[in-house]
Amino acid sequence: MTEFALIARIRARARTDDDVLVGIGDDAAVLQPQSGRALVATTDSLVLDRHFRADWPAADVGHLAAAVNLSDIAAMGARPRWALLALTLPVADERWLDGFLDGFLGLCDPFDVGLVGGNLSSGPLNVGVQLLGDVDPACVVRRGSARAGDLLAVTGTLGDAAAALALADTAPAALRERLRRPLPRVAAGQALASQVSAMIDVSDGLLADLGHLLGHGLGARITVDDLPTSPALAESFPEPTRRWPLQLSGGNDYELLVSLAPDRRESAQARCAALGLPLTVIGSIDRSGAIECIQADGTDLELPHGGWDHFG
Amino acid sequence: MTEFALIARIRARARTDDDVLVGIGDDAAVLQPQSGRALVATTDSLVLDRHFRADWPAADVGHLAAAVNLSDIAAMGARPRWALLALTLPVADERWLDGFLDGFLGLCDPFDVGLVGGNLSSGPLNVGVQLLGDVDPACVVRRGSARAGDLLAVTGTLGDAAAALALADTAPAALRERLRRPLPRVAAGQALASQVSAMIDVSDGLLADLGHLLGHGLGARITVDDLPTSPALAESFPEPTRRWPLQLSGGNDYELLVSLAPDRRESAQARCAALGLPLTVIGSIDRSGAIECIQADGTDLELPHGGWDHFG
């Protein structure tokens, strides 16, 4: 297949929405922003052998590429709207592309996100996604705005993706699903935006991302027994001291980590419950300047490695 | 250097503009669009050994990455505003990054384009850029809207970059400069938007990109003697029949190719002249359904290969 045949193949599957004035096939997309909203823009790339393996179904790669970007939009409390796709492919393999689009568009569609443009190159496999969204400029949630005295809470459960990586071929399907097909917390991000002082998605690992949440001089105390745990993780890692490192430093969770004033706890939890999603308080923010992990009996947990660094 | 040290290094060099509500360092950028304008979005990637060579100075790679994306915005008649950068690097080489930013920001700055976000991954070198701009929704210029009877015109000169590729190490500096440091025709794109019926940037080669300009049933006739030629190209390729293939099919020109009604010729040329840029009429649009290249004496030129295909 030629580059232009591949582009035609992608274009044939893209939505045609009224807010897309010019979509796939021109020099650039032209989009109609909603008046009064701020624009939100993010980009995240997936690299072979870093973020996915050659033996993954293409649909899982497509799903993950959409998910990691939707998760960044979610963490701003924003609404996702449009996607662009920069694919670098070693060969023009239309079956791989079709599978990739199954996963990518399959996750974009339920969020009404249209694929409006992109670029195809040949070279070592690299999946670049740009996601655009919008937000009420008065409701933007930053990372570094946690306050001493805030509670620390996280959506869903932690550690499943890290456990899938640790167990590799022996990982149960439920854990593998969380690694390859995470569900970005888009609705929760919008529901929580008015309730929280800071928000970030957990991609590099809870402790690493918590570090981004804490402004100058702030610290946090996490009660590790309170870390929300899926049944599949509890079954694969029944010993908590083997599970906690995965939950604290594993990454790839794509849950939302928030800080919030104690009097917002109930309303925030009620908003998440309405979405069928738990919001679990796991600790609090203080002025210690450090992150401390304690067990329910009050003893300190030895801190594992602080999270994921692409060049670490 | 760690990923976060590299990000801090990039952040320290980024502009801080009032229209950037949240810039580098959060989950996503938050931007303030200008009311009443449509949003324009494009993405283009540079791949090692495809778009640049390992021995290129990093600043040339940075310049080119910005240029190819700015050129797409220019071809919509739009104003560029913000950039995001998705860098996949084999190693965390801060000297390469500094050089890259010299070239990238050095071209973005004069257009008042701020770097507002991005992503760093480790893997085979891949430079992904997303560029956002805006445009009066009533003045969007499409590709496929040329009309029979329109003139065909192109900004600047054609063939220099292709000649630099053909001559490789023996290419004179003036030609090499056009390959590595093309100047996107941003001001010309905005100046021409109200004058033309269709516009595209010449990246794949004049004939290939002309194909995108022509709607169903349309054709074009190009007078090859009229192809605008730089002094450096004329000197390196004095024989026109060796030069024309480079100008027709070489690509990487990043000039603007437009179709326009004959009565717009003078005003369009005056607008370009005011920018110090020639706009040369090279042919016309007809209903032939084919592209014909003729010499000044009326004889047909054998058509070379139709342009660049990434998977061809």
Interface residues (C-beta under 8 A of the other chain):
Chain A: M1 T2 E3 F4 L6 L21 V22 G25 D26 D27 A28 A29 V30 L31 Q32 P33 S35 A38 L39 V40 A41 T42 T43 D44 S45 L46 V47 L48 D49 R50 H51 S71 D72 I73 A75 M76 A78 W82 L84 L85 A86 T88 L89 V91 A92 V116 G117 G118 N119 L120 S121 S122 G123 P124 N126 G128 Q130 L131 L132 G133 V135 P137 V140 R142 R143 I200 D201 D309 H310 F311 G312
Chain B: M1 T2 E3 F4 L6 L21 V22 G25 D26 D27 A28 A29 V30 L31 Q32 P33 S35 A38 L39 V40 A41 T42 T43 D44 S45 L46 V47 L48 D49 R50 H51 S71 D72 I73 A75 M76 A78 W82 L84 L85 A86 T88 L89 V91 A92 V116 G117 G118 N119 L120 S121 S122 G123 P124 N126 G128 Q130 L131 L132 G133 V135 P137 V140 R142 R143 I200 D201 D309 H310 F311 G312
